[in-house]
């Protein structure tokens, strides 16, 4: 199963055993997994943020660990440490929970900045340094961090540098009435239904092949220019103190390629870029004081900015020889 579309469909069907109405989040988690990214999940308590991550890991067969972030958790509690064994007279390496394929940092904004920064090397370099020894992390490796946007007491806001490390920020909204009714019916019939009901449906080889397929997705010159136009628009927007970084440019490009592959195409179209601009860019930009006082959110500004950029016409992409 090397086709990214088939991989996503298998994951979605398996997740449907437990999840209700989270297809968009699940698709974007798959996009991030196929492009080596990390995800920040934001939502009020009780919207299944951790369950989504757990279900995704189980469906993909990836090793999953969860760290509950609190103000007293230390960096070594995440990365690991070396423990002296008196019986042998030697230091023994104790690996932390970061040594897994999918690491969920629950309520990351409850940890202190020092502990939050312990994830930086792991997220960017795919390595961890313990006692002067640099160790490689498993591949694939993905951090899924969650945070609650409504409870600010006792929390430490992620700094811009740390937010920029996340490829996507996904907002898990409250379900609408029809979805919540389906949720009631399902869990009334099976009260103990949980992530352990999900079986592995793709292998490591399947994921590796799908990752290679995403890398081969073509980006026409007109679409690449469109990506640059969107990024430039965030940097020129008067409501933003700082626009998207070059890391954001590459994230938008890579995720658009993955979305195209998941949708069964071997080429990127402008709609792929538009669909992912907000989750890729909104958490990277910095709103200026005037816009903040006016109540403008980063999501609204990015969406408005993207709409202001003229996408290339279909024939411009066709001229590149990719739409037949």
C-alpha positions as CSV (number, residue, x, y, z in Angstrom):
1,X,0.0,0.0,0.0
2,X,2.2,2.8,-1.3
3,X,-0.6,5.1,-2.4
4,X,-1.0,8.0,0.1
5,X,-4.7,8.2,-0.8
6,X,-5.1,4.5,0.2
7,X,-3.1,5.0,3.3
8,X,-5.3,7.8,4.5
9,X,-8.5,6.0,3.6
10,X,-7.4,3.0,5.7
11,X,-6.5,5.2,8.6
12,X,-9.8,7.1,8.3
13,X,-11.9,3.9,8.2
14,X,-10.1,2.5,11.3
15,X,-10.5,5.7,13.2
16,X,-14.2,5.9,12.4
17,X,-14.6,3.0,14.9
18,X,-14.1,5.5,17.7
19,X,-14.0,9.0,16.4
20,X,-17.1,11.0,15.2
21,X,-16.8,14.0,13.0
22,X,-13.0,14.5,13.1
23,X,-12.2,13.7,9.5
24,X,-10.6,17.1,8.8
25,X,-8.2,16.9,11.8
26,X,-7.4,13.3,10.9
27,X,-6.6,14.2,7.3
28,X,-4.3,16.9,8.4
29,X,-2.5,14.7,10.9
30,X,-1.9,12.3,8.0
31,X,-0.6,15.2,5.9
32,X,1.9,16.1,8.7
33,X,3.0,12.5,9.3
34,X,3.7,12.1,5.6
35,X,5.9,15.2,5.5
36,X,7.8,14.8,8.8
37,X,5.9,17.6,10.6
38,X,4.7,18.2,14.1
39,X,1.2,19.3,15.1
40,X,-0.3,21.6,17.8
41,X,-3.9,20.7,18.6
42,X,-5.9,23.4,20.3
43,X,-9.4,23.0,21.8
44,X,-11.5,23.3,24.9
45,X,-11.4,20.3,27.3
46,X,-13.3,17.3,26.3
47,X,-13.2,17.5,22.5
48,X,-11.0,14.3,22.2
49,X,-7.7,16.0,21.3
50,X,-5.6,13.2,23.1
51,X,-8.0,10.5,21.8
52,X,-7.5,11.7,18.2
53,X,-3.7,11.4,18.6
54,X,-3.9,8.0,20.3
55,X,-6.3,6.6,17.6
56,X,-4.0,7.9,14.8
57,X,-1.0,6.2,16.4
58,X,-2.8,2.9,16.8
59,X,-4.1,2.9,13.2
60,X,-0.6,3.5,11.9
61,X,1.0,1.0,14.2
62,X,3.4,3.7,15.5
63,X,4.7,3.6,19.0
64,X,2.8,6.1,21.1
65,X,3.7,7.9,24.4
66,X,1.9,10.6,26.3
67,X,3.4,13.2,28.6
68,X,1.1,15.1,30.9
69,X,2.7,18.5,31.1
70,X,2.7,20.3,34.5
71,X,4.7,23.1,36.0
72,X,6.9,20.8,38.0
73,X,7.8,18.4,35.2
74,X,11.6,18.6,34.3
75,X,13.3,18.3,30.9
76,X,14.8,15.0,32.0
77,X,11.3,13.7,32.6
78,X,10.8,14.0,28.8
79,X,14.2,13.3,27.3
80,X,15.6,10.8,29.8
81,X,18.7,10.8,32.0
82,X,21.7,8.7,33.1
83,X,21.3,6.9,36.4
84,X,24.3,5.6,38.5
85,X,24.0,1.9,39.3
86,X,26.1,1.1,42.4
87,X,26.0,-2.6,41.6
88,X,28.0,-2.1,38.4
89,X,29.7,1.2,39.1
90,X,28.4,2.6,35.8
91,X,25.9,5.1,34.6
92,X,22.9,3.5,32.9
93,X,20.9,5.4,30.2
94,X,17.2,5.7,31.0
95,X,15.4,6.8,27.9
96,X,12.5,9.2,28.3
97,X,9.0,9.1,26.6
98,X,10.4,11.2,23.7
99,X,11.8,8.0,22.3
100,X,8.7,7.0,20.5
101,X,7.2,7.5,17.0
102,X,4.3,9.7,18.2
103,X,4.8,11.8,21.3
104,X,1.8,13.6,22.8
105,X,2.6,16.5,25.0
106,X,-0.7,17.1,26.7
107,X,-1.4,20.7,27.8
108,X,2.1,21.8,26.7
109,X,1.4,25.4,27.9
110,X,1.3,24.1,31.5
111,X,5.0,23.2,31.4
112,X,7.7,25.8,32.1
113,X,9.6,27.4,29.2
114,X,12.7,25.3,30.2
115,X,10.7,22.1,29.9
116,X,9.0,23.2,26.7
117,X,12.4,23.9,25.2
118,X,13.4,20.3,25.8
119,X,11.3,19.4,22.8
120,X,13.1,21.8,20.5
121,X,16.1,19.7,19.7
122,X,14.0,16.6,19.3
123,X,11.4,18.3,17.0
124,X,14.0,20.0,14.7
125,X,17.0,17.7,14.8
126,X,15.3,14.3,15.5
127,X,18.0,13.8,18.2
128,X,18.3,14.1,21.9
129,X,21.4,14.9,23.9
130,X,21.7,13.1,27.3
131,X,24.8,13.5,29.4
132,X,26.8,14.7,26.4
133,X,25.7,11.8,24.3
134,X,23.6,12.5,21.2
135,X,21.0,9.9,20.5
136,X,18.8,9.5,17.4
137,X,15.1,9.3,17.8
138,X,12.9,6.7,16.0
139,X,11.7,7.3,12.5
140,X,9.1,8.4,11.7
141,X,9.0,10.9,14.6
142,X,6.1,13.2,15.3
143,X,5.2,15.5,18.3
144,X,1.5,16.2,18.8
145,X,1.1,18.9,21.5
146,X,-2.3,19.9,22.9
147,X,-3.3,23.1,24.6
148,X,-6.5,24.6,26.1
149,X,-7.1,28.1,24.9
150,X,-9.6,29.2,27.6
151,X,-7.7,28.5,30.8
152,X,-4.7,30.8,31.2
153,X,-4.0,30.6,34.9
154,X,-0.9,28.7,35.7
155,X,0.1,28.4,32.0
156,X,3.2,29.6,30.0
157,X,2.4,30.7,26.5
158,X,4.5,29.1,23.8
159,X,7.1,31.6,22.4
160,X,7.1,32.4,18.7
161,X,10.3,30.3,18.2
162,X,8.6,27.2,19.6
163,X,5.3,27.8,17.8
164,X,7.2,28.0,14.5
165,X,8.5,24.5,15.0
166,X,5.0,23.1,14.6
167,X,4.1,22.5,11.0
168,X,0.4,22.7,11.7
169,X,-1.9,24.2,14.3
170,X,-5.2,22.5,14.2
171,X,-8.3,23.8,16.1
172,X,-10.6,21.0,17.3
173,X,-14.0,22.6,17.5
174,X,-17.1,21.6,19.4
175,X,-19.2,19.2,17.4
176,X,-22.5,20.3,15.8
177,X,-25.8,18.9,17.0
178,X,-26.0,16.0,14.5
179,X,-22.4,14.8,15.2
180,X,-23.0,15.0,18.9
181,X,-26.2,13.0,18.6
182,X,-24.2,10.3,16.7
183,X,-21.7,10.4,19.6
184,X,-24.4,9.9,22.1
185,X,-25.9,6.9,20.2
186,X,-22.5,5.2,19.7
187,X,-21.2,5.5,23.3
188,X,-24.6,4.7,24.7
189,X,-24.4,1.4,22.9
190,X,-20.7,0.9,23.7
191,X,-19.8,2.9,26.9
192,X,-16.3,1.5,27.1
193,X,-15.4,2.2,23.5
194,X,-11.9,3.7,23.3
195,X,-8.7,3.9,21.2
196,X,-7.8,0.3,22.0
197,X,-10.7,-0.7,19.7
198,X,-8.6,0.5,16.8
199,X,-6.4,-2.0,15.0
200,X,-3.3,-1.3,13.0
201,X,-4.2,-0.9,9.3
202,X,-0.9,0.3,7.7
203,X,2.6,-0.9,8.2
204,X,5.9,1.0,8.5
205,X,6.7,0.0,4.9
206,X,3.3,1.5,3.8
207,X,4.1,4.8,5.5
208,X,7.6,4.9,4.1
209,X,6.3,4.3,0.6
210,X,3.6,6.9,1.0
211,X,6.2,9.4,2.2
212,X,8.3,8.8,-0.9
213,X,5.2,9.2,-3.1
214,X,4.4,12.6,-1.5
215,X,8.0,13.7,-2.2
216,X,7.5,13.0,-5.9
217,X,4.3,15.2,-6.2
218,X,4.9,17.9,-8.8
219,X,4.7,21.6,-8.1
220,X,4.1,23.7,-11.2
221,X,6.0,27.0,-11.4
222,X,2.8,29.0,-11.2
223,X,1.8,27.2,-8.0
224,X,5.2,27.8,-6.5
225,X,4.9,31.5,-7.3
226,X,1.5,31.4,-5.7
227,X,3.0,30.0,-2.5
228,X,5.5,32.8,-2.4
229,X,2.8,35.4,-3.1
230,X,0.8,34.1,-0.1
231,X,3.8,34.3,2.2
232,X,4.8,37.8,0.9
233,X,1.2,38.9,1.6
234,X,1.5,38.0,5.3
235,X,4.8,39.9,5.5
236,X,3.2,43.0,4.0
237,X,-0.1,42.9,5.9
238,X,-0.5,46.1,8.0
239,X,-2.2,44.1,10.8
240,X,0.8,41.9,11.3
241,X,4.0,42.8,13.2
242,X,5.8,39.7,11.7
243,X,4.7,37.6,8.8
244,X,5.4,33.9,8.0
245,X,9.0,32.7,8.2
246,X,10.8,30.7,5.5
247,X,10.1,27.6,7.5
248,X,6.5,28.5,7.0
249,X,7.0,28.7,3.3
250,X,8.5,25.2,3.1
251,X,5.7,23.9,5.4
252,X,3.0,25.3,3.1
253,X,4.7,23.7,0.1
254,X,5.2,20.3,1.7
255,X,1.7,20.0,3.2
256,X,0.2,21.1,-0.1
257,X,2.0,18.2,-1.8
258,X,0.8,15.8,0.8
259,X,-2.8,17.0,0.5
260,X,-2.6,16.6,-3.3
261,X,-1.3,13.0,-2.9
262,X,-4.1,12.1,-0.4
263,X,-6.6,13.5,-2.8
264,X,-5.3,11.2,-5.5
265,X,-3.3,13.7,-7.6
266,X,0.4,13.7,-8.6
267,X,0.5,17.5,-8.8
268,X,-0.4,20.4,-6.5
269,X,-3.3,22.8,-7.4
270,X,-3.9,26.3,-5.8
271,X,-6.8,24.8,-3.7
272,X,-4.3,22.7,-1.9
273,X,-2.3,25.8,-0.9
274,X,-5.5,27.7,0.1
275,X,-6.8,24.9,2.2
276,X,-3.7,24.6,4.3
277,X,-2.6,28.3,4.5
278,X,-4.5,29.0,7.7
279,X,-3.4,25.9,9.8
280,X,0.2,26.3,8.5
281,X,0.6,30.1,8.9
282,X,-1.8,31.4,11.6
283,X,0.3,30.3,14.5
284,X,3.5,31.7,13.0
285,X,2.4,35.3,12.4
286,X,2.5,38.0,15.1
287,X,-0.5,40.4,15.3
288,X,0.4,44.0,16.0
289,X,-1.1,46.0,18.8
290,X,-3.7,47.9,16.8
291,X,-5.1,44.8,15.2
292,X,-5.1,43.0,18.6
293,X,-7.0,45.8,20.2
294,X,-9.5,45.7,17.3
295,X,-10.1,42.0,18.1
296,X,-8.6,40.6,15.0
297,X,-7.3,37.0,15.3
298,X,-4.3,35.5,13.5
299,X,-6.7,33.0,11.8
300,X,-8.9,35.8,10.5
301,X,-6.0,37.9,9.2
302,X,-4.4,34.9,7.4
303,X,-7.7,33.9,5.8
304,X,-8.2,37.5,4.7
305,X,-4.7,37.7,3.4
306,X,-5.0,34.5,1.4
307,X,-8.2,35.7,-0.2
308,X,-6.5,38.9,-1.3
309,X,-3.9,36.9,-3.4
310,X,-4.9,36.0,-6.9
311,X,-4.4,32.2,-7.5
312,X,-3.0,31.1,-10.9
313,X,-5.5,30.1,-13.4
314,X,-5.9,26.4,-14.3
315,X,-4.5,26.9,-17.7
316,X,-1.3,28.3,-16.2
317,X,-0.8,25.0,-14.3
318,X,-1.8,23.1,-17.4
319,X,0.9,24.8,-19.3
320,X,3.4,23.2,-17.0
321,X,2.2,19.9,-18.4
322,X,0.8,18.4,-15.2
323,X,-3.0,18.5,-15.8
324,X,-4.0,16.3,-18.6
